[in-house]
């Protein structure tokens, strides 16, 4: 199964065909390759509201159900992926920080 043609857009970075889906876990938007892939680790389905939903294919739920297609997250295949964000925040500026402990 393929996504409906009106849902397919192009990636802003590599111009590959993608579809935007909502994750079933937390409702966040995720870009997914528009072409189905046997190596993909997500399953995409169309909801009754016409929105595409994506879930991760895991050991607990490895089966692709009727109405779903297996695809690859676009972040894994993009030729020009966005830079990774560090959870530590990287090097922080110390300007404006008091150099000695507060005194009472």
N, C-alpha and C positions, 0 to 999 in steps of 0.2 A: 504494500500500500504506500502511496506517496501523499505528501501534503497537497491541499488544494492550491492551484496556481495563484490565486489572489492572496495567499498567505506568504508566498515566497518573496523575500527581499534580498538585497545584496549587502555583504559585509562592507562596512565603511573603510576597512583597512586593506583587505585583499580582493574585494569585489566578488567573492564566491557566493553562490546562492545559499541562503540560510532561511530558517523560520524561527520566529520568537515564540517561546513556550513559557508557561508558568510551571514551576516545580511543584510537584504534589506534596513535597515535604514542608515547604515554608512559603509558597506562593511568590517566590522571586522570579524575575524574568531570566531566561537562559537562552542563548543562541544555540541552535542545533543545525547541523548540516541538513540541507533539504533532501539530499539523496540518501535513501536507505543504505545501511551498511551492515554486513554480517559481523564485522568486528566491533560494532558499536556497543557501548555499555549503557545506553539509555533506551527506553521504550516511549514512544510518542503516541498519544491518542487525541482524538478530537472529542471535546465534551459536548453535552447537549446544548450548551450555550454558544457553541461555535468556536470556543477558545481551545487552542492546543495545549495539552498538558504533557509533562515529561516526568518520568520516574526513572530511578537508577535500577538497572538489572543487577540483582544481587544473588547470592547463594540461596537466600531465603525465598526470593521471588525471581527465579531464572527464566520462567516461561514468558514468551511473547503471546499475549492473548489476542483473540480475534478483534480486529478493529485497531490494533496497535501496529507500529512498525519500528524496527530496530534502527537506531541511528547513532551517530557520533557527535558528542558535544563539539561545537565549533572552536572553542578555545584550544582543543587538542589538535586541530588540523589547520588552523589559520596560519598563513604564510607570514603574516606580520602581527603577531599577538601583542596585546597591550602589555606595558611593563608590569611586572609583578609588584604588588604592594607588600611591604614588609609589615608584619604585625607588631614589631618592636618600635616602629616609627623612625628607625634609622638614627643618624647623628642629630642630636638636638642642640639647639642654640642655648647658650647659658647667659646671654645678655639679659640684664634686668633681674637676675637671680641674686639673692643676697649671699655673699661669699662666706659669711660666718653664721653659726646657729643663732636663732633668736634668743635674746636675753630678757629675763624678767626684771 
